[in-house]
Amino acid sequence: MKAVLVRSQAIHVNVHKLARTLARNGYDVKLLVWDRDRTHEKVSKIDSFTAYRFRLKAPYAKIRLVLYLPIWWFYVMAFLWRERPDVIHACDLDTLPPAVFIKLTKKTKLCYTIFDLYGRVYGGPIPLMIRKAVTWAEKVGIGFVDTLFLPSEGRAFHEELGGARIRRVVYIYNTPEDRPDMKLKPKSTPETCIFYAGWIDSFRGVKHMIDAIADLNDVRFVLAGRELEKGTIEYGVAKLSRFEYLGWIPYEEVIKRSIAADILFAFYDPESYYGKYATPNKLFEAMMCGKPIIVSEGAPMSQIVAEENCGIVVPYGDFNAIKDAVLRLKSDPDFSRMLGQNGRKAYDRCYSWKVMEKRLVDAYEEIAPKGGTGALGSSEYDVPE
């Protein structure tokens, strides 16, 4: 069975993982992405699937992106029309319209993953009416989807999608594949290393960590990722004597750095989109690596951390609480080790990619069995409460 995954970002760990997993389980997989920086080849082989790239320069997380979307949609439709897949797997609203069009014209099965809700994800002064219109459009599109994949069982997603015709929903966490070959190397220095990798903007509280550790001795802050809002890197350089910015690094390097670090963190403003909806990679990466994580309260991830006792929950932006958490982990290695071990046990038990892989493959088998029996799925679906 031929499956085409579509994502509007050229570098996205989770969609590569989906493609690799489906290929490993017998599907003929092609991945179509939008290379907005034009930094990759147009076509390349990645593991056991082929990646195709639409190489048109365009911004990230900017409202003017809407000017480029019609060109992207036309390209996606042409690609899908030519490839004639058995299953289209669209990721986020900026890939859904052309996928729905091909589904209706070619009678193709359609899967849809929501990594980010478009009606909520963009900040700035966007009128509420426009946000509601975008959310309504996503709900309409979901009505044509055979299987909807969500990254969290949290109530926020279902409240936002209330009224949508959801045939079937499957939960696939943003969890990493295990890396048993990556071993922890002995520390060469006594300093405590705090590591963060990801998007860098005001909602993710990187400056809060910088402020909290500014006067702590033997603490090093290593930062990696794309700076969406200018100023954070300069702020870190000015306030911290032990600060290192790596820029954008490959995902394998992210995992290696996470294993080598002593403390990971994930802060999200509870009033922002991410604070209400995000269950980020960073939480499950910490679990997989056996590292304690400091998270902000109010986000779905804080409930997991509390239930699994794998980190410390602090109020968002609370300078003293963050500092106290770092000092406790720094001064009590046994406590820190215990939190990391709890996270790893939780990962193995219910959050590992092996668990998610079975959910993904079972969902595909429901609508597009590789055996080619023609029974492309049942009309009965589990509708979320």
C-alpha positions as CSV (number, residue, x, y, z in Angstrom):
1,M,0.0,0.0,0.0
2,K,1.3,3.4,-1.0
3,A,1.2,6.2,1.6
4,V,2.2,9.9,1.1
5,L,2.8,12.1,4.1
6,V,2.6,15.8,3.7
7,R,4.1,18.4,6.1
8,S,4.8,22.1,5.5
9,Q,8.2,22.1,7.2
10,A,11.4,20.5,5.8
11,I,12.8,19.5,9.2
12,H,10.3,17.9,11.5
13,V,11.3,15.0,13.7
14,N,7.8,13.7,14.3
15,V,6.8,13.4,10.6
16,H,10.1,11.7,9.7
17,K,9.4,9.3,12.5
18,L,5.9,8.5,11.2
19,A,7.3,7.9,7.7
20,R,10.1,5.7,8.9
21,T,7.7,3.7,11.1
22,L,5.2,3.1,8.3
23,A,8.0,2.1,5.9
24,R,9.4,-0.3,8.5
25,N,5.9,-1.9,8.7
26,G,5.6,-2.6,5.0
27,Y,4.1,0.5,3.5
28,D,5.5,2.2,0.4
29,V,6.1,5.7,1.9
30,K,6.8,9.0,0.3
31,L,7.2,12.3,2.2
32,L,6.4,15.7,0.7
33,V,7.6,18.7,2.7
34,W,8.0,22.4,2.2
35,D,11.7,23.5,2.3
36,R,11.2,27.2,3.1
37,D,14.9,27.8,3.5
38,R,15.9,26.0,0.3
39,T,18.7,24.2,2.2
40,H,18.0,20.6,1.1
41,E,18.0,18.6,-2.2
42,K,14.8,18.4,-4.1
43,V,14.6,14.6,-3.7
44,S,16.6,12.3,-1.4
45,K,16.4,8.9,0.2
46,I,16.0,8.9,4.0
47,D,16.2,5.5,5.6
48,S,13.5,3.4,3.9
49,F,11.4,6.3,2.5
50,T,11.9,9.0,-0.1
51,A,11.6,12.7,0.7
52,Y,10.4,15.3,-1.9
53,R,10.8,19.0,-1.2
54,F,8.9,22.0,-2.4
55,R,11.7,24.6,-2.5
56,L,10.0,27.9,-2.3
57,K,11.3,30.5,0.2
58,A,8.8,31.5,2.8
59,P,8.6,32.6,6.4
60,Y,7.9,30.6,9.6
61,A,5.3,31.6,12.1
62,K,4.4,34.9,10.3
63,I,1.0,36.0,9.1
64,R,2.2,36.8,5.6
65,L,2.6,33.0,5.1
66,V,-1.0,33.0,3.9
67,L,0.2,34.6,0.7
68,Y,2.3,31.6,-0.1
69,L,-0.2,28.9,0.9
70,P,-2.2,28.8,-2.5
71,I,1.1,28.0,-4.3
72,W,1.9,25.3,-1.8
73,W,-1.6,23.8,-2.1
74,F,-1.4,23.7,-5.9
75,Y,2.0,21.9,-5.7
76,V,0.6,19.4,-3.1
77,M,-2.4,18.6,-5.3
78,A,-0.3,18.1,-8.4
79,F,2.1,15.8,-6.5
80,L,-0.8,13.7,-5.0
81,W,-2.6,13.6,-8.3
82,R,0.6,12.2,-9.9
83,E,1.4,9.7,-7.2
84,R,-2.1,8.3,-6.7
85,P,-1.5,7.0,-3.1
86,D,-3.8,4.6,-1.3
87,V,-3.5,6.8,1.9
88,I,-2.7,10.5,2.2
89,H,-1.5,11.6,5.7
90,A,-1.8,15.3,6.0
91,C,-0.2,17.2,8.9
92,D,-1.8,20.4,10.2
93,L,-4.3,22.7,8.4
94,D,-1.8,24.0,5.9
95,T,-1.8,20.6,4.2
96,L,-5.4,19.6,4.6
97,P,-7.3,21.4,1.8
98,P,-5.4,19.8,-1.1
99,A,-5.5,16.4,0.7
100,V,-9.3,16.7,1.0
101,F,-9.6,17.6,-2.7
102,I,-7.6,14.5,-3.8
103,K,-9.5,12.3,-1.4
104,L,-12.8,13.4,-2.9
105,T,-11.7,13.1,-6.5
106,K,-9.5,10.0,-6.3
107,K,-11.4,8.1,-3.5
108,T,-8.2,8.0,-1.4
109,K,-8.1,7.3,2.3
110,L,-7.1,10.3,4.5
111,C,-5.3,10.4,7.8
112,Y,-4.7,13.7,9.6
113,T,-2.3,14.7,12.3
114,I,-2.8,17.9,14.3
115,F,0.6,19.0,15.7
116,D,-0.6,22.6,16.0
117,L,-4.1,24.1,15.9
118,Y,-3.8,26.9,13.3
119,G,-6.6,28.9,15.0
120,R,-4.5,29.1,18.1
121,V,-0.9,28.7,17.3
122,Y,-0.1,32.2,15.8
123,G,0.4,35.0,18.3
124,G,0.0,38.7,17.7
125,P,-3.0,40.9,17.1
126,I,-5.1,38.5,15.1
127,P,-8.9,39.3,15.3
128,L,-10.9,36.7,17.2
129,M,-13.3,36.4,14.2
130,I,-10.4,35.3,12.0
131,R,-9.2,32.8,14.6
132,K,-12.7,31.4,14.8
133,A,-13.0,31.2,11.0
134,V,-9.7,29.2,10.8
135,T,-10.9,26.8,13.5
136,W,-14.2,26.4,11.7
137,A,-12.4,25.6,8.5
138,E,-10.3,22.9,10.3
139,K,-13.4,21.4,11.8
140,V,-15.0,21.2,8.3
141,G,-11.9,19.6,6.9
142,I,-11.8,17.0,9.7
143,G,-15.2,15.8,8.6
144,F,-13.6,14.3,5.5
145,V,-10.8,12.5,7.5
146,D,-10.9,8.8,8.1
147,T,-8.6,8.8,11.1
148,L,-7.5,11.8,13.2
149,F,-4.3,11.6,15.1
150,L,-3.8,13.8,18.2
151,P,-0.7,14.3,20.4
152,S,-2.6,14.4,23.6
153,E,-5.8,13.2,25.3
154,G,-6.0,16.6,27.0
155,R,-9.4,18.3,27.2
156,A,-8.2,21.4,25.4
157,F,-8.0,19.7,22.0
158,H,-11.5,18.3,22.3
159,E,-13.0,21.6,23.5
160,E,-11.4,23.4,20.6
161,L,-12.7,20.7,18.1
162,G,-16.1,20.5,19.6
163,G,-18.7,20.1,16.8
164,A,-16.3,18.5,14.4
165,R,-17.4,15.3,12.8
166,I,-14.6,13.0,14.0
167,R,-14.9,9.5,12.7
168,R,-12.0,8.0,14.6
169,V,-9.3,9.4,16.9
170,V,-6.0,7.9,17.8
171,Y,-3.5,9.4,20.3
172,I,0.2,9.4,19.2
173,Y,2.4,11.2,21.6
174,N,5.4,13.3,20.5
175,T,7.7,10.7,21.9
176,P,11.2,9.8,20.6
177,E,12.4,6.4,19.4
178,D,14.6,4.7,21.9
179,R,18.4,5.1,21.5
180,P,19.8,2.1,23.4
181,D,23.1,2.6,21.6
182,M,23.7,6.0,23.1
183,K,25.4,5.6,26.4
184,L,26.1,8.3,29.1
185,K,29.7,9.2,29.2
186,P,31.4,10.1,32.6
187,K,31.3,13.8,33.3
188,S,34.6,15.6,32.8
189,T,33.7,18.7,34.9
190,P,31.9,19.2,38.2
191,E,29.5,21.8,36.7
192,T,25.8,21.2,36.3
193,C,24.7,21.4,32.7
194,I,21.2,22.6,31.7
195,F,20.2,21.9,28.1
196,Y,17.4,23.2,25.9
197,A,16.7,22.6,22.2
198,G,13.8,23.9,20.2
199,W,12.1,27.0,19.1
200,I,13.3,30.1,21.0
201,D,10.7,32.7,21.7
202,S,9.1,34.6,24.6
203,F,6.4,31.9,25.3
204,R,8.9,29.2,26.1
205,G,10.6,30.9,29.1
206,V,14.2,30.6,28.1
207,K,14.9,34.0,29.6
208,H,13.3,32.8,32.8
209,M,15.9,30.1,33.2
210,I,18.7,32.5,32.3
211,D,17.5,34.9,35.1
212,A,17.2,32.0,37.6
213,I,20.7,30.7,37.2
214,A,22.6,34.0,36.6
215,D,24.2,34.0,40.0
216,L,24.8,30.3,40.4
217,N,28.3,28.9,40.3
218,D,29.2,25.8,38.4
219,V,26.1,25.9,36.2
220,R,26.3,25.9,32.4
221,F,23.5,26.6,30.1
222,V,23.6,25.1,26.6
223,L,21.0,26.3,24.1
224,A,20.1,25.0,20.6
225,G,17.4,25.8,18.1
226,R,16.0,28.6,15.9
227,E,15.5,32.0,17.5
228,L,12.0,33.2,16.4
229,E,12.3,36.4,18.4
230,K,15.6,38.3,18.4
231,G,17.4,39.1,21.7
232,T,17.4,35.8,23.7
233,I,20.9,34.8,22.6
234,E,22.4,38.2,23.4
235,Y,20.6,38.1,26.7
236,G,22.2,34.8,27.6
237,V,25.6,36.0,26.6
238,A,25.3,39.1,28.7
239,K,23.9,37.5,31.9
240,L,25.7,34.1,32.0
241,S,29.4,33.4,32.2
242,R,28.8,29.8,31.2
243,F,26.5,30.1,28.2
244,E,26.8,28.3,24.8
245,Y,24.5,28.7,21.8
246,L,24.8,25.9,19.2
247,G,22.3,27.1,16.6
248,W,20.1,24.5,14.9
249,I,21.5,21.0,15.4
250,P,20.5,17.6,14.0
251,Y,18.1,15.6,16.1
252,E,20.6,12.9,16.9
253,E,22.8,15.7,18.4
254,V,19.8,16.9,20.5
255,I,19.5,13.4,22.0
256,K,23.2,13.1,22.6
257,R,23.2,16.5,24.4
258,S,20.1,15.6,26.4
259,I,21.8,12.4,27.6
260,A,24.9,14.4,28.6
261,A,23.0,17.1,30.4
262,D,22.0,17.1,34.1
263,I,18.8,19.1,33.8
264,L,16.3,19.6,31.0
265,F,13.3,22.0,31.1
266,A,10.2,23.0,29.2
267,F,8.4,26.2,30.1
268,Y,5.2,27.4,28.5
269,D,3.1,30.4,29.3
270,P,-0.2,28.9,30.6
271,E,-2.1,31.7,28.8
272,S,-0.5,30.9,25.4
273,Y,-1.5,28.3,22.9
274,Y,1.4,26.0,23.9
275,G,0.6,26.3,27.6
276,K,-2.8,24.9,27.0
277,Y,-2.2,22.3,24.3
278,A,1.5,21.3,24.2
279,T,2.8,17.9,25.3
280,P,6.2,18.6,23.8
281,N,9.0,16.3,22.6
282,K,11.2,17.7,25.4
283,L,9.2,15.9,28.1
284,F,9.4,12.5,26.4
285,E,13.0,13.0,25.4
286,A,13.8,13.6,29.1
287,M,11.9,10.4,30.0
288,M,13.7,8.4,27.4
289,C,17.1,9.8,28.4
290,G,16.4,9.2,32.1
291,K,16.9,12.9,32.9
292,P,14.9,15.1,35.4
293,I,12.9,17.9,33.8
294,I,11.6,21.1,35.2
295,V,8.3,22.2,33.7
296,S,5.8,24.9,34.2
297,E,2.4,24.2,35.8
298,G,-0.8,24.5,33.8
299,A,0.3,22.7,30.7
300,P,-0.7,19.1,30.0
301,M,2.9,18.0,30.5
302,S,2.8,19.1,34.1
303,Q,0.2,16.6,34.9
304,I,2.3,13.8,33.5
305,V,5.4,15.0,35.4
306,A,3.4,15.0,38.6
307,E,1.8,11.6,38.1
308,E,5.1,9.9,37.1
309,N,7.3,11.9,39.6
310,C,9.9,12.4,36.9
311,G,10.6,16.1,37.4
312,I,9.7,19.3,39.2
313,V,6.7,21.5,38.4
314,V,7.1,25.3,39.0
315,P,4.8,28.3,38.4
316,Y,5.5,29.8,35.0
317,G,8.0,32.7,35.2
318,D,8.6,32.2,38.9
319,F,12.3,33.2,39.2
320,N,12.7,31.9,42.8
321,A,10.9,28.6,42.1
322,I,13.0,27.8,39.1
323,K,16.2,28.7,41.0
324,D,15.2,26.5,43.9
325,A,14.4,23.6,41.5
326,V,17.9,23.9,39.9
327,L,19.6,24.1,43.3
328,R,17.8,21.0,44.6
329,L,18.7,18.9,41.6
330,K,22.2,20.2,41.7
331,S,22.7,19.6,45.4
332,D,21.0,16.2,45.6
333,P,22.3,13.8,43.0
334,D,20.2,10.9,44.4
335,F,17.0,12.8,44.1
336,S,17.9,13.9,40.6
337,R,18.8,10.3,39.6
338,M,15.5,9.0,41.1
339,L,13.4,11.4,39.0
340,G,15.3,10.4,35.9
341,Q,14.8,6.7,36.6
342,N,11.1,7.3,37.2
343,G,10.8,9.0,33.8
344,R,12.6,6.1,32.1
345,K,10.3,3.6,33.7
346,A,7.3,5.5,32.6
347,Y,8.7,5.8,29.1
348,D,9.2,2.0,28.9
349,R,5.7,1.3,30.4
350,C,3.4,3.5,28.4
351,Y,5.1,6.4,26.5
352,S,7.7,4.7,24.3
353,W,7.6,4.8,20.5
354,K,7.0,1.1,20.5
355,V,3.6,1.7,22.1
356,M,2.9,4.6,19.7
357,E,4.1,2.5,16.7
358,K,1.5,-0.2,17.4
359,R,-1.2,2.5,17.6
360,L,-0.2,4.0,14.3
361,V,0.1,0.7,12.4
362,D,-3.2,-0.6,13.8
363,A,-4.9,2.6,12.7
364,Y,-3.5,2.3,9.2
365,E,-4.5,-1.4,9.0
366,E,-8.1,-0.4,9.8
367,I,-8.4,1.9,6.8
368,A,-5.8,0.5,4.4
369,P,-4.7,-3.1,5.1
370,K,-1.5,-4.1,3.4
371,G,-3.1,-7.4,2.4
372,G,-5.2,-5.7,-0.2
373,T,-8.5,-7.3,0.8
374,G,-10.4,-4.3,-0.3
375,A,-11.9,-3.8,3.1
376,L,-10.6,-0.3,3.6
377,G,-12.0,0.3,7.0
378,S,-15.2,0.1,9.0
379,S,-17.9,2.7,9.1
380,E,-17.9,2.5,12.9
381,Y,-15.4,4.7,14.8
382,D,-14.6,5.6,18.3
383,V,-15.7,9.1,18.8
384,P,-14.0,11.0,21.7
385,E,-16.1,12.1,24.6
